[in-house]
Amino acid sequence: MKDILIVGAGVGGLSTALRLVKRGYTVTILEKNAQAGGRMNQLKQDGFTFDTGPSFFSMSYEFEELAADCGLKLPFEYVGLDPLYTVHFRDSEKTWHLHRDLTKLAAQFQEVEPDFEAHMRRYLKKSGALFNDTVDLIIKQNFNSVAAFVYAMLHVNPRHLPVIFRSFWQQVNRYFTSKEAREIISLVAFFLGKTPFDTMAVYTLLSHTEFQHDGYYNVKGGMYAIIEGFVKQLEQSGVRFVYNTEIVDYRSTGHQLTALVDQHGQSWTADDYVINADAAFFRHRIFKRKAFSAARMAKKDWTMGFFTFYIGVQGKLPQVNHHNYYLGNDYQGYADKVMRASESLEKPYYYVNVVSKYNEELAPAGCESLFFVCPVPNLLVKPHWDDKDQLVDSILADFSRRIGEDLNARILTRVIYTPEDWQNGFNLYKGAGLGLSHTFWQIGGFRPKNYDETFRNVFYVGASTVPGAGIPMAVISSRLVVERLEKKG
Ligand SMILES: Cc1cc2nc3c(=O)[nH]c(=O)nc-3n(C[C@H](O)[C@H](O)[C@H](O)COP(=O)(O)OP(=O)(O)OC[C@H]3O[C@@H](n4cnc5c(N)ncnc54)[C@H](O)[C@@H]3O)c2cc1C
């Protein structure tokens, strides 16, 4: 059976490896970092454990499909979230609980939008139709050409045509009247790495996945338990992991890649190669393709950066929920700055995850592990982050005020990742947290393909190839790439 080399041990690479070993391939995984996980990673410091990237996932059935495909029981346990998360507006005492039960959800909007439940049901009917009419036809498919993709698009129910020309924000505005409902319901657009103002309305299908379809899930022991479970399973199946090994060059003959070369000059050979490193960045930096030249890379549409920091605090925070959004009072102004401003952000919007809330073992007794994510400009827009400590201080001051407790004196450990760290740690172009964005010209047949343009034995998996960003998409991506490999034979 064939030897396959996978470059990158992110969730996309690991899911691909699971499917391949089940099919009898011999698999080796090379990873630049000292441990697996990619963006879904883990940090341990001073007795505290933090998930560094994802804090929940949707479409749990994609993991179940992966397990069934590999004849396995999933090596981790997941738990549905209700509420999905909480939202807090600056200068308001109120906590909004995002329940999946629409009547419970609507009760909180009584004062600002009395017809919220009817509005939400109408909005979700449309989001559900968008989801059902596109997911199998467009998202879960391999396309062999742009023409095949366009042909598939023509089969999407024509009643959805107008949403291609609207933004997420415009779509939400058609259904909701209050500022609160509009901002809360459109928050999910940030999960795609852009803002509601520059995300296509078709992605309101995400509201269906949140509220009606399958919801969100946490993992017992933290998100990194997914990676640990997969790595253990793969090691037991004989997969070889080689860490601290970064691919920097290649050798080829005609249309065949013959070797990948690491930073020490060592060559790695296989029959076929699957690249889990960013599909655009690898073509740019390693294969030096014209279509991915420096100038063309800069012209592509990239997602925002993520400024993340991890703090361990003395004492418990019962008043803070598991997943929380802290918003300011100029939603559009902030969204605009996140994509365009080169200066420091004032009054940032941010997300806080208390991973130790339901996983006590992730913090020392009587302490809490907190993870903050602040959407910020990527390095194309704001290249310097020497103001990182001020940004953390301003967020912590704001957070302390909002929760009514000064955290500063109780911090036992603190780690900061700027977009530069995300760039350097995982080879993410300009620190764009989710890679290429999902504009019309960068999805489906227009996204970097999951097979190479030149080498017939090179394939790609993960967030910047099809179908796109997020954990379930990486799992779908592994199914699509294995389909390609199998077809090639
Ligand atoms: C802060 C943050 C929060 C997020 N939150 C969520 C969330 O809550 N839910 C969700 O579904 N998604 C979330 N995401 C998105 C999610 O993390 C990603 O979409 C997903 O993990 C991408 O997986 P991947 O396998 O495609 O790529 P990656 O995880 O980036 O893996 C690629 C791997 O390749 C390695 N690599 C790169 N170049 C080389 C090279 N030259 N040689 C060797 N190895 C190389 C990298 O080190 C990395 O390990 C979040 C992302 C971030 C950054």
The ligand as a Tripos MOL2 file, in Angstrom:
@<TRIPOS>MOLECULE
LIG
   53    58     1     0     0
SMALL
NO_CHARGES

@<TRIPOS>ATOM
      1 C1         -8.2110   32.1290   18.1990 C.3       1 LIG1
      2 C2         -8.9900   31.1590   17.3620 C.ar      1 LIG1
      3 C3        -10.2380   30.7210   17.8060 C.ar      1 LIG1
      4 C4        -10.9730   29.8120   17.0380 C.ar      1 LIG1
      5 N1        -12.1750   29.3660   17.5270 N.ar      1 LIG1
      6 C5        -12.8500   28.4030   16.8470 C.ar      1 LIG1
      7 C6        -14.0130   27.8110   17.4290 C.ar      1 LIG1
      8 O1        -14.4120   28.1510   18.5550 O.2       1 LIG1
      9 N2        -14.6580   26.8410   16.7120 N.ar      1 LIG1
     10 C7        -14.2130   26.4270   15.4630 C.ar      1 LIG1
     11 O2        -14.8410   25.5470   14.8490 O.2       1 LIG1
     12 N3        -13.0960   26.9670   14.9120 N.ar      1 LIG1
     13 C8        -12.4090   27.9310   15.5680 C.ar      1 LIG1
     14 N4        -11.2510   28.4480   15.0440 N.ar      1 LIG1
     15 C9        -10.8040   27.9870   13.7100 C.3       1 LIG1
     16 C10       -10.1110   26.6370   13.7950 C.3       1 LIG1
     17 O3         -9.1250   26.6650   14.7950 O.3       1 LIG1
     18 C11        -9.4290   26.3200   12.4750 C.3       1 LIG1
     19 O4        -10.3190   26.5060   11.3740 O.3       1 LIG1
     20 C12        -8.9270   24.8830   12.4320 C.3       1 LIG1
     21 O5         -8.3180   24.5090   13.6550 O.3       1 LIG1
     22 C13        -7.9500   24.7900   11.2700 C.3       1 LIG1
     23 O6         -7.4010   23.4970   11.2400 O.3       1 LIG1
     24 P1         -6.4120   23.1220   10.0450 P.3       1 LIG1
     25 O7         -6.0930   21.6800   10.2240 O.co2     1 LIG1
     26 O8         -6.9860   23.5420    8.7540 O.co2     1 LIG1
     27 O9         -5.1170   24.0490   10.2050 O.3       1 LIG1
     28 P2         -4.0910   24.3160   11.3900 P.3       1 LIG1
     29 O10        -4.7090   24.0900   12.7030 O.co2     1 LIG1
     30 O11        -3.5190   25.6550   11.1220 O.co2     1 LIG1
     31 O12        -2.9610   23.1910   11.1930 O.3       1 LIG1
     32 C14        -1.9360   23.2980   10.2500 C.3       1 LIG1
     33 C15        -0.6770   22.7130   10.8460 C.3       1 LIG1
     34 O13         0.3680   22.7690    9.8640 O.3       1 LIG1
     35 C16         1.5830   23.1150   10.5190 C.3       1 LIG1
     36 N5          2.4830   23.6810    9.5050 N.ar      1 LIG1
     37 C17         2.3250   24.8390    8.8140 C.ar      1 LIG1
     38 N6          3.3310   25.0020    7.9200 N.ar      1 LIG1
     39 C18         4.1330   23.9340    8.0570 C.ar      1 LIG1
     40 C19         5.3430   23.5330    7.4130 C.ar      1 LIG1
     41 N7          5.8980   24.2710    6.4360 N.pl3     1 LIG1
     42 N8          5.9290   22.3820    7.8080 N.ar      1 LIG1
     43 C20         5.3830   21.6140    8.7930 C.ar      1 LIG1
     44 N9          4.2290   21.9450    9.4210 N.ar      1 LIG1
     45 C21         3.6110   23.0870    9.0610 C.ar      1 LIG1
     46 C22         1.1560   24.1240   11.5610 C.3       1 LIG1
     47 O14         2.1290   24.2470   12.5810 O.3       1 LIG1
     48 C23        -0.1540   23.4890   12.0500 C.3       1 LIG1
     49 O15         0.0740   22.6000   13.1270 O.3       1 LIG1
     50 C24       -10.4750   29.3550   15.7870 C.ar      1 LIG1
     51 C25        -9.2300   29.8060   15.3370 C.ar      1 LIG1
     52 C26        -8.4790   30.6790   16.1140 C.ar      1 LIG1
     53 C27        -7.1220   31.1160   15.6240 C.3       1 LIG1
@<TRIPOS>BOND
     1     1     2 1
     2     2     3 ar
     3     2    52 ar
     4     3     4 ar
     5     4     5 ar
     6     4    50 ar
     7     5     6 ar
     8     6     7 ar
     9     6    13 1
    10     7     8 2
    11     7     9 ar
    12     9    10 ar
    13    10    11 2
    14    10    12 ar
    15    12    13 ar
    16    13    14 ar
    17    14    15 1
    18    14    50 ar
    19    15    16 1
    20    16    17 1
    21    16    18 1
    22    18    19 1
    23    18    20 1
    24    20    21 1
    25    20    22 1
    26    22    23 1
    27    23    24 1
    28    24    25 2
    29    24    26 1
    30    24    27 1
    31    27    28 1
    32    28    29 2
    33    28    30 1
    34    28    31 1
    35    31    32 1
    36    32    33 1
    37    33    34 1
    38    33    48 1
    39    34    35 1
    40    35    36 1
    41    35    46 1
    42    36    37 ar
    43    36    45 ar
    44    37    38 ar
    45    38    39 ar
    46    39    40 ar
    47    39    45 ar
    48    40    41 1
    49    40    42 ar
    50    42    43 ar
    51    43    44 ar
    52    44    45 ar
    53    46    47 1
    54    46    48 1
    55    48    49 1
    56    50    51 ar
    57    51    52 ar
    58    52    53 1
@<TRIPOS>SUBSTRUCTURE
     1 LIG1         1 GROUP 0 **** ****
